Amino acid sequence: MKHRIIRIALGILMLAGVTFGSQGAPVVKAMMDTSVLMMGKMGVLQLMVEEPKNAKGHFPLFNQLRERGYATVLGDTVEFRAPSGVDTVDLGSQRRILFTVPVQAFDSGAYRLPPFEYVVGNDTARSNTVDLKVAPVTVSADDQISDYAGTADPEDPSIFDWIPDWVVDYWWLVLLVLILIGAGIYAWHRYRTKGYLIPKKPEPTPYEEAMKRLGTLKGQKLWEQGMEKEYFTELTDILRRYLARRFGINAEEMTSRQIMSSLAKNEETKDKRAYFRKILDVADFVKFAKVRPLPEDNIASYESAVRFVNETKPIPKPEDEVDTSAQGKAEKKKKAALKKNNKKKGGSK
């Protein structure tokens, strides 16, 4: 009975539009299959078009349906789906097209659907407006919800469907956190294996340290300013530290006599004691007897310190000498073995 009423109403609307249709202009009518639609449920919108047979018109609304699969009006309140049916009736010079469009609403309330546009070339025909009332769904905790489709799987599933949206939106932040974690793991492993994060600057050799300090002392020009005590204190401190690092002599805690005794016992320093004796003699007079040395004594003490350091610095052996020495030892062993064999042969005769 309900569908018969809809057909009669559409027939009346079609008869009303015959006059306009005979003139060549398209006529568009719109009607819902029901005036009250339950929220979330699907209804049907009937769109009827009467136009000349040679006309090629279209609904712009259907373009959105083809691109997105759905179209909305009144914000996002009412949604339309792609037409579920299209019927064409031949009227001689005219034709009648009936589109069946599924409709769904998600907010309760009374709405008026805007006119639906139908474009033929440069002309646009508009349908009538349609009133629609969307009834809310009232449920309680004990009601069983039915007639609603379950969650559908995506058509083309992929691994990205399982990635949360916040990961996609803040991928740069996730990448930064991963980089920081990787850097932390690398730093922890480096510290455990090597004992440091940043490579330490190599410590200067005893010779390099002593020569650098001597150069700095010369640039300060202490004795030229009448600061002979400070000059010789720094000069002897340089040499004492050099002896401690270069030869393992605890000169920083020794007296001048103990230092000279230690130098005499060392093969590399015993013939260089004269340099040290000159420096210590003048330094002791300056520090303890408060004697002001002559400029020549200051210069000579500095030059003696430079000579002592230069003449006692370690001299690395060239690699070829080391190889030659090893080769010589091998040749000696070989000769010793041959000589031993020759003795055995001679003794057996």
LINQUIKA-V999192 format. One record per residue. N is the residue number from 1. RES is the residue in three letters. SS is DSSP state (helix for helix, strand for strand, loop for the rest). PSI is psi in whole degrees, -180 to 180 (* if undefined). OMEGA is omega as a letter, one per 30 degrees, with the letter a starting at -180 (none if undefined). Layout:
N&RES&SS&PSI&OMEGA / N&RES&SS&PSI&OMEGA
This chain:
1&MET&loop&-41&a / 2&LYS&helix&-45&a / 3&HIS&helix&-32&l / 4&ARG&helix&-41&l / 5&ILE&helix&-41&l / 6&ILE&helix&-41&a / 7&ARG&helix&-40&l / 8&ILE&helix&-43&l / 9&ALA&helix&-41&l / 10&LEU&helix&-36&l / 11&GLY&helix&-41&l / 12&ILE&helix&-42&l / 13&LEU&helix&-37&l / 14&MET&helix&-42&l / 15&LEU&helix&-38&l / 16&ALA&helix&-27&a / 17&GLY&loop&3&a / 18&VAL&helix&-42&a / 19&THR&helix&-45&l / 20&PHE&helix&-37&a / 21&GLY&helix&-35&a / 22&SER&helix&-21&l / 23&GLN&loop&-5&l / 24&GLY&loop&-15&l / 25&ALA&loop&138&l / 26&PRO&loop&148&l / 27&VAL&strand&131&a / 28&VAL&strand&130&l / 29&LYS&strand&146&l / 30&ALA&strand&141&l / 31&MET&strand&138&l / 32&MET&strand&150&l / 33&ASP&loop&-14&l / 34&THR&loop&148&l / 35&SER&loop&-15&l / 36&VAL&strand&124&a / 37&LEU&strand&130&l / 38&MET&strand&135&a / 39&MET&loop&126&l / 40&GLY&loop&-19&l / 41&LYS&loop&165&a / 42&MET&strand&133&l / 43&GLY&strand&-177&a / 44&VAL&strand&131&l / 45&LEU&strand&128&l / 46&GLN&strand&123&l / 47&LEU&strand&118&a / 48&MET&strand&135&a / 49&VAL&strand&130&l / 50&GLU&strand&126&a / 51&GLU&strand&164&l / 52&PRO&strand&156&a / 53&LYS&loop&-34&a / 54&ASN&loop&-1&l / 55&ALA&loop&145&l / 56&LYS&loop&84&a / 57&GLY&strand&173&a / 58&HIS&strand&156&l / 59&PHE&loop&120&l / 60&PRO&helix&-27&l / 61&LEU&helix&-36&a / 62&PHE&helix&-23&l / 63&ASN&helix&-42&l / 64&GLN&helix&-36&l / 65&LEU&helix&-39&l / 66&ARG&helix&-35&a / 67&GLU&helix&-44&a / 68&ARG&helix&-17&a / 69&GLY&loop&-11&l / 70&TYR&strand&162&l / 71&ALA&strand&151&a / 72&THR&strand&152&l / 73&VAL&strand&164&a / 74&LEU&loop&50&a / 75&GLY&loop&-124&l / 76&ASP&loop&22&a / 77&THR&loop&-46&a / 78&VAL&strand&134&l / 79&GLU&strand&143&l / 80&PHE&strand&145&l / 81&ARG&strand&172&l / 82&ALA&loop&143&a / 83&PRO&loop&131&l / 84&SER&loop&-12&l / 85&GLY&strand&144&l / 86&VAL&strand&118&l / 87&ASP&strand&136&l / 88&THR&strand&133&l / 89&VAL&strand&131&l / 90&ASP&strand&125&l / 91&LEU&strand&29&a / 92&GLY&loop&-111&l / 93&SER&loop&-11&l / 94&GLN&strand&167&l / 95&ARG&strand&151&l / 96&ARG&strand&128&a / 97&ILE&strand&130&a / 98&LEU&strand&117&l / 99&PHE&strand&134&l / 100&THR&strand&110&a / 101&VAL&strand&121&l / 102&PRO&strand&141&a / 103&VAL&strand&143&l / 104&GLN&strand&138&l / 105&ALA&strand&148&a / 106&PHE&loop&-3&l / 107&ASP&loop&131&a / 108&SER&loop&153&l / 109&GLY&strand&178&l / 110&ALA&strand&130&a / 111&TYR&strand&157&l / 112&ARG&strand&113&a / 113&LEU&strand&135&a / 114&PRO&loop&164&l / 115&PRO&loop&146&l / 116&PHE&loop&126&a / 117&GLU&strand&141&l / 118&TYR&strand&118&a / 119&VAL&strand&128&l / 120&VAL&strand&105&a / 121&GLY&loop&-122&l / 122&ASN&loop&-1&a / 123&ASP&strand&148&l / 124&THR&strand&125&l / 125&ALA&strand&144&a / 126&ARG&strand&143&l / 127&SER&loop&176&l / 128&ASN&loop&163&l / 129&THR&loop&157&a / 130&VAL&strand&130&l / 131&ASP&strand&137&a / 132&LEU&strand&132&l / 133&LYS&strand&127&a / 134&VAL&strand&118&a / 135&ALA&strand&138&l / 136&PRO&loop&158&l / 137&VAL&loop&119&l / 138&THR&loop&120&a / 139&VAL&loop&156&l / 140&SER&loop&176&a / 141&ALA&loop&-23&a / 142&ASP&loop&-12&a / 143&ASP&loop&145&l / 144&GLN&loop&120&a / 145&ILE&loop&130&l / 146&SER&loop&180&l / 147&ASP&loop&18&l / 148&TYR&loop&136&a / 149&ALA&loop&145&l / 150&GLY&loop&177&l / 151&THR&loop&127&a / 152&ALA&loop&142&l / 153&ASP&loop&149&l / 154&PRO&loop&153&a / 155&GLU&loop&-43&a / 156&ASP&loop&82&a / 157&PRO&loop&146&l / 158&SER&loop&172&a / 159&ILE&helix&-24&a / 160&PHE&helix&-18&l / 161&ASP&helix&-21&a / 162&TRP&helix&-6&a / 163&ILE&loop&127&l / 164&PRO&loop&152&a / 165&ASP&helix&-33&a / 166&TRP&helix&-25&l / 167&VAL&helix&-39&l / 168&VAL&helix&-40&a / 169&ASP&helix&-35&a / 170&TYR&loop&45&a / 171&TRP&helix&-35&a / 172&TRP&helix&-36&l / 173&LEU&helix&-39&l / 174&VAL&helix&-43&l / 175&LEU&helix&-41&l / 176&LEU&helix&-41&l / 177&VAL&helix&-42&l / 178&LEU&helix&-39&l / 179&ILE&helix&-43&l / 180&LEU&helix&-40&l / 181&ILE&helix&-44&l / 182&GLY&helix&-41&l / 183&ALA&helix&-38&l / 184&GLY&helix&-42&l / 185&ILE&helix&-42&l / 186&TYR&helix&-43&l / 187&ALA&helix&-41&l / 188&TRP&helix&-43&l / 189&HIS&helix&-41&l / 190&ARG&helix&-40&a / 191&TYR&helix&-37&a / 192&ARG&helix&-37&a / 193&THR&helix&-37&a / 194&LYS&helix&-13&l / 195&GLY&loop&4&l / 196&TYR&loop&159&l / 197&LEU&loop&-47&l / 198&ILE&loop&129&a / 199&PRO&loop&133&a / 200&LYS&loop&146&l / 201&LYS&loop&129&a / 202&PRO&loop&135&a / 203&GLU&loop&137&a / 204&PRO&loop&152&l / 205&THR&loop&161&l / 206&PRO&helix&-40&l / 207&TYR&helix&-46&a / 208&GLU&helix&-41&a / 209&GLU&helix&-44&a / 210&ALA&helix&-44&a / 211&MET&helix&-35&l / 212&LYS&helix&-43&l / 213&ARG&helix&-36&l / 214&LEU&helix&-40&l / 215&GLY&helix&-41&l / 216&THR&helix&-41&l / 217&LEU&helix&-41&l / 218&LYS&helix&-38&a / 219&GLY&helix&-21&a / 220&GLN&helix&-25&l / 221&LYS&loop&55&a / 222&LEU&loop&-50&a / 223&TRP&helix&-25&l / 224&GLU&helix&-22&l / 225&GLN&helix&11&l / 226&GLY&loop&16&a / 227&MET&loop&60&a / 228&GLU&helix&-39&a / 229&LYS&helix&-46&l / 230&GLU&helix&-36&a / 231&TYR&helix&-51&a / 232&PHE&helix&-28&l / 233&THR&helix&-46&l / 234&GLU&helix&-39&a / 235&LEU&helix&-47&l / 236&THR&helix&-34&l / 237&ASP&helix&-39&l / 238&ILE&helix&-46&a / 239&LEU&helix&-38&l / 240&ARG&helix&-44&l / 241&ARG&helix&-37&l / 242&TYR&helix&-43&l / 243&LEU&helix&-38&a / 244&ALA&helix&-42&a / 245&ARG&helix&-35&a / 246&ARG&helix&-42&a / 247&PHE&helix&-2&a / 248&GLY&loop&18&l / 249&ILE&loop&123&a / 250&ASN&loop&61&a / 251&ALA&helix&-23&a / 252&GLU&helix&-19&l / 253&GLU&helix&11&a / 254&MET&loop&158&l / 255&THR&loop&172&a / 256&SER&helix&-41&l / 257&ARG&helix&-39&l / 258&GLN&helix&-35&l / 259&ILE&helix&-46&a / 260&MET&helix&-36&l / 261&SER&helix&-40&l / 262&SER&helix&-37&l / 263&LEU&helix&-35&a / 264&ALA&helix&-26&a / 265&LYS&helix&-11&a / 266&ASN&loop&129&a / 267&GLU&loop&-31&a / 268&GLU&loop&-13&a / 269&THR&loop&-12&a / 270&LYS&helix&-31&l / 271&ASP&helix&3&l / 272&LYS&helix&14&a / 273&ARG&helix&-28&a / 274&ALA&helix&-39&l / 275&TYR&helix&-45&a / 276&PHE&helix&-38&a / 277&ARG&helix&-42&a / 278&LYS&helix&-42&a / 279&ILE&helix&-46&a / 280&LEU&helix&-38&a / 281&ASP&helix&-49&a / 282&VAL&helix&-40&a / 283&ALA&helix&-40&l / 284&ASP&helix&-40&l / 285&PHE&helix&-41&a / 286&VAL&helix&-45&a / 287&LYS&helix&-35&a / 288&PHE&helix&-39&a / 289&ALA&loop&-6&a / 290&LYS&loop&44&l / 291&VAL&loop&137&l / 292&ARG&loop&115&a / 293&PRO&loop&162&l / 294&LEU&loop&157&l / 295&PRO&helix&-35&l / 296&GLU&helix&-36&l / 297&ASP&helix&-39&l / 298&ASN&helix&-46&a / 299&ILE&helix&-43&a / 300&ALA&helix&-38&l / 301&SER&helix&-42&l / 302&TYR&helix&-45&l / 303&GLU&helix&-36&l / 304&SER&helix&-39&l / 305&ALA&helix&-43&l / 306&VAL&helix&-42&l / 307&ARG&helix&-41&a / 308&PHE&helix&-44&a / 309&VAL&helix&-43&a / 310&ASN&helix&-38&a / 311&GLU&helix&-10&l / 312&THR&helix&4&l / 313&LYS&loop&148&a / 314&PRO&loop&139&l / 315&ILE&loop&111&a / 316&PRO&loop&141&l / 317&LYS&loop&137&l / 318&PRO&loop&153&a / 319&GLU&helix&-34&a / 320&ASP&helix&-32&l / 321&GLU&helix&-38&l / 322&VAL&helix&-45&l / 323&ASP&helix&-41&l / 324&THR&helix&-40&l / 325&SER&helix&-43&l / 326&ALA&helix&-40&l / 327&GLN&helix&-38&l / 328&GLY&helix&-40&l / 329&LYS&helix&-39&l / 330&ALA&helix&-40&l / 331&GLU&helix&-38&l / 332&LYS&helix&-42&l / 333&LYS&helix&-39&l / 334&LYS&helix&-43&l / 335&LYS&helix&-40&l / 336&ALA&helix&-39&l / 337&ALA&helix&-41&l / 338&LEU&helix&-41&l / 339&LYS&helix&-38&l / 340&LYS&helix&-41&l / 341&ASN&helix&-39&l / 342&ASN&helix&-38&l / 343&LYS&helix&-40&l / 344&LYS&helix&-42&l / 345&LYS&helix&-42&l / 346&GLY&helix&-37&a / 347&GLY&helix&-24&a / 348&SER&helix&-15&a / 349&LYS&loop&*&none
